[in-house]
Amino acid sequence: MSPDSNRIALVAERWHAGLVARAVSPCRARLAEQGFTGIDVVDALMRVQLDTDVPVFSAVLTPHHFHEHGEHLAYFGRHFEVKGTELAHCGHAEPGGSGRLI
């Protein structure tokens, strides 16, 4: 990646969009302040990073026995909030790290 690149792409799955948004929201907020995932998806993410010179970070959670009830929604919602914050920290830790979200 070029040292002057300061763009970050955020790609979010629409699988249970309300839950996934709980990872996206804190990630967007932190960066602004300063389904299923298979090998094909990971390969594509890496290809995008290499082809565009834009860092790609991924938070993946595919619970095997997810049920859309209060306990799972609350647990995975909290989990995605933590993952979104961790993604934001990765964005700032990346070389040149005060990137803007694209």
C-alpha positions in Angstrom: 0.0 0.0 0.0 1.2 3.5 -0.7 2.2 5.5 2.4 -0.1 8.4 1.4 -3.2 6.2 1.1 -5.7 7.2 3.8 -8.9 5.6 2.6 -10.7 2.7 4.3 -13.6 0.7 2.8 -16.3 -0.7 5.1 -18.3 -3.5 3.7 -21.2 -4.8 5.8 -23.3 -8.0 5.2 -27.0 -7.6 5.3 -27.5 -10.9 7.2 -29.6 -9.8 10.2 -29.0 -6.2 9.3 -29.9 -4.9 12.8 -27.2 -7.0 14.4 -24.6 -6.2 11.8 -25.3 -2.5 12.1 -24.2 -2.8 15.7 -20.7 -3.4 14.5 -20.9 -0.9 11.7 -22.1 2.0 13.9 -19.3 2.1 16.4 -16.7 1.5 13.7 -18.0 4.5 11.7 -18.3 6.6 14.8 -14.7 5.8 16.0 -13.2 6.4 12.6 -15.2 9.6 12.1 -13.8 10.8 15.5 -10.3 10.5 14.6 -24.8 -15.0 6.0 -21.8 -16.7 5.6 -18.1 -16.1 5.0 -16.3 -18.5 2.9 -12.9 -18.6 1.4 -14.2 -17.0 -1.8 -15.3 -13.9 0.2 -12.0 -13.7 2.0 -10.1 -14.0 -1.3 -12.3 -11.2 -2.8 -11.6 -9.0 0.2 -7.9 -9.4 -0.1 -8.1 -8.9 -3.9 -9.9 -5.6 -3.4 -7.2 -4.5 -0.9 -4.3 -5.5 -3.3 -6.0 -4.0 -6.4 -7.1 -0.8 -4.9 -4.4 -0.1 -2.4 -7.2 0.4 0.3 -6.9 -1.5 3.6 -9.7 -4.0 4.1 -10.6 -5.1 7.7 -13.2 -7.8 8.4 -15.3 -8.7 11.4 -16.8 -12.1 10.9 -19.3 -13.9 13.0 -21.4 -16.8 11.6 -23.1 -18.4 14.6 -24.0 -22.0 13.7 -27.2 -22.1 15.8 -28.4 -18.5 15.8 -32.1 -18.1 16.7 -33.7 -14.7 16.4 -34.9 -14.4 20.0 -34.1 -11.8 22.7 -31.1 -13.6 24.3 -29.2 -14.2 21.0 -30.1 -10.8 19.6 -28.7 -9.1 22.8 -25.6 -11.3 23.0 -24.6 -11.0 19.4 -25.6 -7.3 19.4 -23.1 -6.6 22.2 -20.5 -8.8 20.4 -20.8 -6.8 17.2 -20.4 -3.5 19.1 -17.1 -4.8 20.4 -16.0 -6.0 17.0 -16.9 -2.6 15.4 -14.8 -0.8 18.0 -11.9 -3.2 17.3 -12.2 -2.6 13.6 -12.0 1.2 14.2 -8.8 0.6 16.2 -7.4 -1.4 13.3 -8.1 1.5 11.0 -6.1 3.8 13.2 -3.3 1.3 13.7 -2.8 0.8 10.0 0.2 2.7 8.7 -0.8 6.3 8.0 -3.8 5.5 10.3 -6.1 8.4 10.4 -7.9 7.2 7.3 -11.2 8.3 6.1 -14.0 5.9 5.6 -15.2 5.3 2.0 
